[in-house]
């Protein structure tokens, strides 16, 4: 997560992040760090979470193109 922390501290925020792995706490910390750096206002209005088992490629592309 060091690279992510460095990028966020430098204001380098990507349009899309994908967090994978077996460590749920690490993934949750990464998501929280990105949200804290990138989102203004209530995150309910500024965040989209997609679950890989319930999401297809078209849904991912649609969510990325939505402003």
ABEGO torsion letter per residue (X at the ends): XAAAAAAAAAGBBBABBBBBEABAAAAAAAAAAAAAAABBEBAAAABBBBBAAABBAAAAAAAAABX
